[in-house]
Amino acid sequence: DLASRALERITKDYISIAFDSAYLYHSSTTLSEEISSIWSQTWRTGKVLFLFIRYGVILLVAQSILVELRIQTVLSPQVCRGLYLSNNVVLRATGIASEMVVLLCLHALLGAKKRYLALLMTLYTGLTLGGLIPQYKYFGEISDASLISTLDRELGYACTWAVIPSDDAIQKLNATEYIAVVKSACTSALAIAVFYLRYRSQRGSLIRVVRRDSGLCIVSLTSTIRLGNAATNAFCPESTSYIPIAIFRGLQNIVVPILACRLLFNVRQRTAETSEMVVSTILFDPPIYLGDMSEDEDDLTEKSLKLNAAPYSGLGRLEADEV
């Protein structure tokens, strides 16, 4: 009935507000870290992915506030449709960028060759397109807005979505959710394999290993969130499980980009020999270390060491050469 529908929408609103507020707080409190670590970099893969994810999610939050939350104003159906379509494009683009960060780091952690990276990206692209293309009809249908309804006006929403998608569009959407489960399961399996290969020979405390190698934990957590979200969408009916679905969507849309940006922060900032440093040459410029200062005839000269890529077909292997 109307009361249950209103309660469901308001509950989703509060869940969305919690995740959006957390992201805006995180972005504001890490701005100085972003300026010092990222802005000075040249435009390589790491900087492009970081800025796209970081500010793409901010745009996503702004659009979601207008389309989904109670803003006590009314927008025209054309504006509602444009915002909805733009919101879905940004949502999927930031999600793909976050997944690319995870895959690049997993590949580099394994020290695999470039042809394996090409194979990995080919499989990922195939699964991604297989999950996106069938959704076109569904989102094209449900993006049609109508004049604001009395209920939405009283509740304070800006748009009314009156179109019920066709059975064919719903079937295609359900099929893409199973594809998402397969893709997330493959990523999680790869993360588990990397975790095993890196930690199987460790003899020290696991806690110390995990703290030192936090990048792998971020990758594992990201994969787990994506798998949980995909499984929830595929196997839980939204009519009875809208709260878990809303929570997992918030985790994927907000927390996963935060973890991806944190992983890129760690890649850039860590100077010890950890797994984050292994991937620095594929994402950012090789770091330069300043050695001891020596005095020569009243002049101080700097002895610097630059980490260069090793001369063989692997990614992220570094060696120190004296400059």
N, C-alpha and C positions, 0 to 999 in steps of 0.2 A: 504494500500500500504506500501512500504518499509519505507517511511518517517514517517508515523503514527506509525508503529511498533517500529521504532527507538526512536521516541519521547516518546512512552509509556514506553519502557524499561529504558530510561534515567531518566524519571520522577520517576519511581519506585526506581531506584538507589539512587537518592537524598533523597527520603523518608527513605530508608533503612539506608543510611549513617547518617542521623539525629538521628534516634533511636539508632544505634550502638554507635555513639559518645556520646550520652547521657548516655548510660549504662556504657561505659568505664570511663567516667568522674565521674559518681556516685560511681563506684567501687573504683576508686583511692582516692576519697575524703572521703570515709567511711572506708578505710582500717584500720586506727588506732582504730576506733570504733569496727570493727570486731575483731581485735587482743585482745582488752581488754575485750570484752563481750563474744566472742564465743570460741576462741581458748583454753581458760583455762577450758572449760567445759568438762565433761566426755562424752563419745560417747553414747548419748541418742538420742531420736527421733529428738529433735530440732536441735542439732548440725549436725546430718547427713543430714537432709533436707536442712538446711541453706547452708552448704558447697557444697552439690550437686547442688542446684539451682544456687548459686553464680558463681561457676566455670564452671558449665555446660553451662550457658549462654555465658560466655567468650569463651568457645570452640565453641559454636554455632555461635558467631559473627565471629570468625576466619575462620570457614568453609564457612560461607555465603559470606565473602569477596572474597574467592577464587572461589566460584561457581557462584555467582550472579553479582558481580561488575566488572567493567572494570579495570583489573590489568595489562593490556598491556603485557600479556604473554599467552602462549598456553600450555594447559595440554593435556595429552593423554586421549583417550576415557575411558580407564580403570580407570585412576585416577579420572576423572570426575564422573564416575558412583559410585566409592567408596565414594567420598566426598559427593555426593548427598544423598546416602542411609544413611551414617553416620550422615549427617546434619538432616535428617528427624527423625532418631532415637533419637538423642539428643534433638531435638525440642519437640517431644512428651513426652520424659522422664521428662524434666524440667517443661513442662506444667502440667503433672500429679502430680509432686512433689509440685508445687505451689497450685494446687487444694486441695491436701491433707492437706497442712497447713491451708487453709481456712476451710475445713470441720472439722478438729480437733478443731480449735478455736470456730467454731460455736457450735459444740457439747458440748464443755466444758463450753461455755458461758451459755448454757441452763441448765447446771448442771445435765445432763441426766445420766442414768445408762449405764454400760458397754455393756449390751445387745443391747441398742439402737445404740451405736457406731458400734457394729458388724453388725447390720441391715443396718446402713447408709453406711458402707464400702462395704457391699455386693451389695447394689443397685448401688453404684458408680462404683464398679468393673464391674458389668453387663453392665451398660450403656457405660463404657469406652471400654470394649472389643467389644461390639456391634458396636462401632464406629470405632475401629481400624482394626479389622480383615477384613472387606470388602474392606479396602483401600489397602490391600496388592497387589492385582493384578494391580491396577491403578499405584501405585508408582513403582512397578516392571517394568511396561512397559515404563513409561516416564523417568526412570533413565538411559535408554540406550542412550549413547552419540555416536555421529559420529565424523568424522574428522572435524576440524574447518572449518566453512563456510567463504566465502569471506566477507560477511557482518559482522559477529561476529569478524573476524580478524581485519577489518578496525575500528570497534567500540572499540576494545580493550578487548573483552571478552575472557575468557580462554576456554570455552566449548560451544559446539553446541548440542542442544537437538532436534533431527530431527524426533523422533518417535511420531506419533500421536496415543493416546490411543484408544482402541477399544470402541465401543458403550456400551458393557457390563460393562467394567471397569468404564466408565463415569457414568452409571446408579447406580452402587454400590457406587461410591463416592458421588453422589447426595443424596443417601439414608442416608449415614453416616452424612451428613451435617444437615439433619433433626433430627437425633439422637442427634447431638451436641446441637441443639436448645433446645431440651427437657431437656437435662442434665443441660445446663446453666440456663434454666428457673426454674428448680427445685432448683438449688443452690441459685438463686436470691430470690425465694419465701422463702427459709429457712432463708436467710439473713434478709429479710423484717420481718419475724415472730420474729426473735431474736431481731431486732431493736424495734419492737412494745412491746415485753414482757419486755425489759429492760428499756424502756423510758416511758411507759404508766403511771407510778406512779411518774414521776419526776415533781417537782413543781418549780424548779429554771429555769434560763435562758437556753434555748436549746443550745445556743452557748457555754455556760460553760460546759454543759453536753457533747457536742460533742468534745470539746477540751480535756476534762478529759478522755473521752472514745474513743480515736482516733482509737483504734484497730477495733472497730465495723465499723467505717467509711471506713477503709481500706478494710475490708471484703466486704462491700456493693459496693465500687468502683470496686473492683476486679470482683465481680459477674456481675456488669453492663457491664464492658468491655468484659467479656467472652460472655455474651448474645448478645451484639451488634456485636461482631465478628462473632458469629455463625449465627445470622440472616442475616448479610450482605453476608456471603458466600452462604447461602441457597437461598436467594430471590433476590440478585442483580447480573445480568450478568456481568462477568468480562470484557467483551468486551466494555461495556459502563460505568462501575463503577469501573475501576481499581484503581483510586485514593482513594476513601473511603475504598475499600477492602485493599489496601496497608497500609493505616493508621491504620485500625483496627487490621490488622495482626501485625503491629509494636507495637501497644498497648498491644496485648495479648502476643507476644513473648518476649518483652523487659520490658514494664511497669508492667505487672502483676508479673513477678519474682521480680522486684524491690519492689513492694508493699508487696509481701510475705516475703522477707527478712527483710523489715522494720517492719512488724508485729512481726517477730521473735526477732528483736532487741528490740522492745518495751516490749515483753514478758519477756525478760531477764533483762532489765534495770530498769523497773518500780518497785518501792518499796512501793508506796502507794497502797491502796486497790482499785484497778480498775479492769476492766475486763481483762486487760493483765495479771495481777497477778493470776487470777483465773486459767489460763491454764498453769502456770509455771511448776507444778509438772508433767504434762504429757509430756512436751517437754524438760525441763531442770531439773537439780538438784534443790531441794528446796533452796531458798536463806537463808543465815545466816546473822542475824543482830547483830551487836555489841552494847551492852548496855552501861550503865554508867561505868566509870573506878573508881574503889575503891582502896584505899591504905591500905595495911595490913602489918605492920612491915617491912617497907621499900620496900615491893614488890607490884607491881601493878598487879592485877588480872583482867581479863576481864569477864564480865557477858554477855553471848551470848544467843540469842534466835534463835531457828531454827524452821522454818515452816515445819511441818510434815503433811502428808496427813491424812485427817480425817478418822476414822475407820468405814466407811460405803461405800456402793457400789455407789459412785458417782465419777466423775472425777474433779480434780482441787480444791476441797474444802480443805481449809487450816486452821490450828489452830496453835497457838503459844504455845509451851511448853518450860518451862525453862530447860536449859541444866545443 
